[in-house]
Amino acid sequence: MTEYSINRSQLVCVASFLAFPGKEVALIEALGSLIPDTRREPGCIRYELNQSRDEPRRITFVEKFVDVAAFETHCAKDAIQEYFHKVMPALVESFHVETYHEIIV
């Protein structure tokens, strides 16, 4: 069996959004606008936006923060709150956000 460890200090988040038909570009633009400021946050390690090859309406952030506190600070930012409460309802059919610990093999 392969030796592994779990990095419990950092937090990985995968946030996946399924755009309403025809709203993919608008969703990418809305999510893309969050990238520059988030990448400048002190606790942000990784913040990348991806589009599914199999389902182009599915747009997914893969995020990594130094710890839970940094992630919670990020989530509380005005821009993130505005996206979830004001922008997202017009663009997103469904979404799923899940957090992880990285497994180091």
N, C-alpha and C positions, 0 to 999 in steps of 0.2 A: 504494500500500500504506500502511496506517495505521502510524504510528510507535508503538512500544510499548517498555516496559522491564520487566524482571523484578526484583521485590523479593526479593533473595536473603538478606536479613538476617532477615526474619520467616518463620514457618512456619505453614502452614495445614494442618489435619488434618480429614479427613472420615471419621468412624467410623460405619458403618452396621450395624445389628443387626436381624435378622429374628426376631421373637418366635415362640415355639411358639404354636400356635393356642390362643386363650383366655388368653394370658399378656401381652397388650399393655399392659393397665393396670398390672400388676405391674412390667413392664419400664420403663414411663414413670415410675412412682414411684421405682424403684431408680435410674434415670439422673438423674431430677430431683433426687434427694437430693444428688447430686454438684455441682450448680450453685452454690449459695451460696458454699461454701468455694473452689471453683475460681475463681470470678469475683473473689475477694479475693486470689488469688495475684499477686505483683508482676509477673509476666511475661504475664499473661492479658490479651489485647485483646478477644477475642470467645469466647463459649462458649454456643451456642444449641442447643436440642433441637427437633427437627422430626419430624413424622409424615407419612409419604407419603400423598398424596391417592389414589393409585392402588392402593396395597397397605398398608392400615392397620397390618399387622403389622410394617412396616419403620419403625424409629425411628432417626433419624440425628442425630449431633452434628456441627455445623460449628464448628470451633475455630480460633482464631488466637492465636499467641504471639509475643512480641517476638523470640525467636530459638530455635534448636534447644536450647540449654541450658535455657531456661525450660520448653520442652515436655518435655524429658527429666526435669526436676525434677517436673513435674506427673505424668508417668507413673509415677514412683517413689513417689508419695504412697501412704500406707497405704490410704486409701479407694479409690483407683483399683485398686491391687493386689487388694484384697479383692473389689471388684466383678468383676474378670476371673477370679479364681481360685475364688471361693466363691459369688457371687450369680449371675453370668451363666450357668453351666452348667445351672441349673434353668429359666432363662427364655428362652434364645436358641438357636434352631435353627441359625443360621449368622451369621457376621459378617465384615466386611471393613473394615480400617483402612488409609488411604492418606494420605501427606503430600504437600504441594504448595508451590510458590513462587507467590505472587500475580503475575499479569501485569497491569500497569497500562497501559491504553490511553488 
